[in-house]
């Protein structure tokens, strides 16, 4: 663990403050200048804030998904509770973002090949219809909470449509996802929340298995159908690999789409000149979305782990150390 230079800002002095929670970018900007790889006792991780180092970490041979990341989610529980939560750790360990090469590379290649432009374009009518429905219903009420009344129902419907979830089952599926996210978004010390997340993953997995089987009997031109088509000439794409890919889509698309819509709306309303420019010139929409992703994207950071002990910019990183790559900080470097 590297020693701080005299006068260097300490992230741990701010990480739980109201000011930091409201606007962490001020602290991240100072860290980039003074100490772009800083150890945090409170986060139990190295925090990386500069663009060049975050980019470097993505290809660093000593930095990867980390075999302990899944078990870290239940580290605060007793031995007996951790034993009960082993299936939950098993679910996390199969997430693509928790894998190291070559497993990660293989899963990513499967998903990239199945996630074609045609699959996305096939969703366009359903997305357009849902957007218009939500706008009309909120206009009729005369008010709209952008999160509850628009972003959440829109993003959930997109993912459920992509997976071919039956309309009658969608509310139950949404509840399973909410339970899973509730634990990941908590301080991960409440056993009841963890147990509910585990049970929800089990129910969701069983349901997705039935979706896969139904697609085999009644083929559909959606993401599940594309993966099954790929499976016919890719013997390594077993059902044991396919199911985690569907869960990856849920985790990677559900909350990120919601947050992008909410953050983007807030930032445009907070910058009237940019809002007026977008309104008057819809042709800049594509670059506007890219800028919203850069300026205030859904993911503030991703956690990786040291696969080996190594020296990095004068810091001694120990094997197994967690490394938080602050994407949001790097994107404002």
Secondary structure, 3 states (H helix, E strand, C coil): CCCCCCCCCCHHHCCCCHHHHHCCHHHHHHHHHHCCEEEECCCCEEEECCHHHHHHHHHCCCEECCCCHHHHCCCCCCHHHHHHCHHHHHHHHCCHHHCCCCHHHHHHHHHHHHCCHHHHHHHHHHHHHHHHHHHHHHHHHCCCCHHHHHHHHHHHHHHHHHHCCCHHHHHHHHHHHHHHHHHHCCCCCCHHHHHHHHHHHHHHHHHHHHHHHHHHHCCCCCHHHHHHHHHCCCCCCCHHHHHHHHHHHHHHHHHHHHHHHHHHHHHHHHCHHHHHHHHHCHHHHHHHHHHHHHHHCCCCCEEEEECCCEEECCEEECCCCEEEECHHHHCCC
